[in-house]
Amino acid sequence: MIRKEPSPNNGKLYVTFEYPGSSRPSSVHLVGDFNGWNETITPMKRKERGDIWKVRIELGKGQEYQFRYLVDETSWHNDWHADRYVPNIHGSDNSVVVT
């Protein structure tokens, strides 16, 4: 799930990413254009109740960002609520969020 909310900073939006961790992962990271595809810099936190992992970041308006979720440091997943998908160099797709 992806939620977009206004930011007090001009030209920015808050974007909340949620990953449903029904398989009970021990870690989930948000990885994408906005963090240089760094696999550790944007960890997600598990919500107090349930199996939803969540992180909120601020992104520039009027942009498109490719991203994926890295689960347990080994498994890549897309967001089924992404605005669209694009092929990547690994033979799969990346999720895209449009701000």
DOLO-788006 format. One record per residue (C-alpha): residue number from 0; residue in three letters; x, y, z. Coordinates in Angstrom, 2 decimals, padded with zeros to 5 digits. Layout:
REM DOLO-788006
atom num:NUM&residu:ALA&u:X&v:Y&w:Z
...
REM end
This chain:
REM DOLO-788006
atom num:0&residu:MET&u:000.00&v:000.00&w:000.00
atom num:1&residu:ILE&u:001.24&v:003.48&w:-000.84
atom num:2&residu:ARG&u:-000.19&v:006.65&w:000.69
atom num:3&residu:LYS&u:000.71&v:010.18&w:-000.45
atom num:4&residu:GLU&u:000.19&v:013.20&w:001.80
atom num:5&residu:PRO&u:001.12&v:016.87&w:001.56
atom num:6&residu:SER&u:004.38&v:017.95&w:003.14
atom num:7&residu:PRO&u:004.93&v:021.39&w:004.68
atom num:8&residu:ASN&u:008.04&v:021.62&w:002.49
atom num:9&residu:ASN&u:007.36&v:023.27&w:-000.86
atom num:10&residu:GLY&u:007.54&v:020.87&w:-003.80
atom num:11&residu:LYS&u:007.52&v:017.75&w:-001.59
atom num:12&residu:LEU&u:005.14&v:014.96&w:-000.57
atom num:13&residu:TYR&u:005.21&v:012.48&w:002.28
atom num:14&residu:VAL&u:004.91&v:008.97&w:000.87
atom num:15&residu:THR&u:004.14&v:006.06&w:003.19
atom num:16&residu:PHE&u:005.08&v:002.60&w:001.96
atom num:17&residu:GLU&u:003.55&v:-000.50&w:003.57
atom num:18&residu:TYR&u:004.63&v:-004.08&w:003.00
atom num:19&residu:PRO&u:002.37&v:-006.95&w:004.17
atom num:20&residu:GLY&u:004.81&v:-009.33&w:005.85
atom num:21&residu:SER&u:002.49&v:-012.30&w:006.19
atom num:22&residu:SER&u:005.46&v:-014.66&w:005.91
atom num:23&residu:ARG&u:006.86&v:-013.15&w:009.14
atom num:24&residu:PRO&u:010.13&v:-011.71&w:007.81
atom num:25&residu:SER&u:012.76&v:-010.55&w:010.27
atom num:26&residu:SER&u:013.60&v:-007.44&w:008.20
atom num:27&residu:VAL&u:012.20&v:-005.39&w:005.32
atom num:28&residu:HIS&u:014.00&v:-002.50&w:003.59
atom num:29&residu:LEU&u:012.67&v:000.00&w:001.07
atom num:30&residu:VAL&u:015.20&v:000.27&w:-001.76
atom num:31&residu:GLY&u:014.96&v:002.54&w:-004.79
atom num:32&residu:ASP&u:016.00&v:005.56&w:-006.82
atom num:33&residu:PHE&u:015.40&v:007.87&w:-003.85
atom num:34&residu:ASN&u:018.16&v:006.22&w:-001.77
atom num:35&residu:GLY&u:020.61&v:005.22&w:-004.50
atom num:36&residu:TRP&u:019.41&v:001.61&w:-004.32
atom num:37&residu:ASN&u:021.14&v:001.29&w:-000.95
atom num:38&residu:GLU&u:019.93&v:-001.97&w:000.59
atom num:39&residu:THR&u:020.27&v:-000.90&w:004.24
atom num:40&residu:ILE&u:019.65&v:002.85&w:004.51
atom num:41&residu:THR&u:015.81&v:002.76&w:004.62
atom num:42&residu:PRO&u:014.66&v:000.04&w:007.02
atom num:43&residu:MET&u:010.94&v:-000.46&w:007.51
atom num:44&residu:LYS&u:009.38&v:-000.93&w:010.95
atom num:45&residu:ARG&u:006.71&v:-003.45&w:011.85
atom num:46&residu:LYS&u:003.47&v:-001.87&w:013.01
atom num:47&residu:GLU&u:002.57&v:-002.54&w:016.64
atom num:48&residu:ARG&u:-000.17&v:-004.97&w:015.69
atom num:49&residu:GLY&u:-000.25&v:-007.27&w:012.73
atom num:50&residu:ASP&u:002.29&v:-008.05&w:010.06
atom num:51&residu:ILE&u:002.49&v:-004.72&w:008.23
atom num:52&residu:TRP&u:005.92&v:-003.14&w:007.74
atom num:53&residu:LYS&u:005.91&v:000.63&w:007.24
atom num:54&residu:VAL&u:008.16&v:003.60&w:006.43
atom num:55&residu:ARG&u:007.38&v:007.21&w:005.52
atom num:56&residu:ILE&u:009.75&v:009.30&w:003.41
atom num:57&residu:GLU&u:009.61&v:012.71&w:001.80
atom num:58&residu:LEU&u:009.89&v:012.83&w:-002.00
atom num:59&residu:GLY&u:009.85&v:015.58&w:-004.61
atom num:60&residu:LYS&u:006.53&v:016.28&w:-006.35
atom num:61&residu:GLY&u:006.14&v:015.61&w:-010.05
atom num:62&residu:GLN&u:008.68&v:012.78&w:-010.09
atom num:63&residu:GLU&u:008.69&v:009.03&w:-010.74
atom num:64&residu:TYR&u:010.71&v:006.76&w:-008.48
atom num:65&residu:GLN&u:011.46&v:003.08&w:-009.04
atom num:66&residu:PHE&u:011.63&v:000.90&w:-005.95
atom num:67&residu:ARG&u:011.36&v:-002.60&w:-004.49
atom num:68&residu:TYR&u:011.18&v:-004.19&w:-001.05
atom num:69&residu:LEU&u:014.15&v:-006.27&w:000.13
atom num:70&residu:VAL&u:012.93&v:-008.92&w:002.55
atom num:71&residu:ASP&u:015.34&v:-010.67&w:004.92
atom num:72&residu:GLU&u:018.27&v:-009.28&w:002.90
atom num:73&residu:THR&u:017.74&v:-011.88&w:000.15
atom num:74&residu:SER&u:014.31&v:-011.68&w:-001.48
atom num:75&residu:TRP&u:013.07&v:-008.83&w:-003.70
atom num:76&residu:HIS&u:009.35&v:-007.96&w:-003.85
atom num:77&residu:ASN&u:007.19&v:-005.43&w:-005.67
atom num:78&residu:ASP&u:004.34&v:-003.38&w:-004.31
atom num:79&residu:TRP&u:001.08&v:-004.57&w:-005.88
atom num:80&residu:HIS&u:-000.37&v:-001.09&w:-005.28
atom num:81&residu:ALA&u:002.36&v:000.71&w:-007.23
atom num:82&residu:ASP&u:001.37&v:003.32&w:-009.80
atom num:83&residu:ARG&u:003.02&v:001.20&w:-012.49
atom num:84&residu:TYR&u:005.88&v:-001.22&w:-013.18
atom num:85&residu:VAL&u:008.95&v:-001.07&w:-015.42
atom num:86&residu:PRO&u:011.36&v:-003.83&w:-016.48
atom num:87&residu:ASN&u:014.74&v:-003.85&w:-014.74
atom num:88&residu:ILE&u:018.15&v:-005.17&w:-015.84
atom num:89&residu:HIS&u:017.67&v:-008.36&w:-013.78
atom num:90&residu:GLY&u:014.81&v:-009.68&w:-015.91
atom num:91&residu:SER&u:012.03&v:-008.72&w:-013.52
atom num:92&residu:ASP&u:010.11&v:-005.52&w:-012.85
atom num:93&residu:ASN&u:010.50&v:-002.58&w:-010.49
atom num:94&residu:SER&u:007.56&v:-000.86&w:-008.85
atom num:95&residu:VAL&u:007.08&v:002.84&w:-009.65
atom num:96&residu:VAL&u:005.55&v:005.54&w:-007.46
atom num:97&residu:VAL&u:004.52&v:008.79&w:-009.15
atom num:98&residu:THR&u:004.45&v:011.88&w:-007.00
REM end
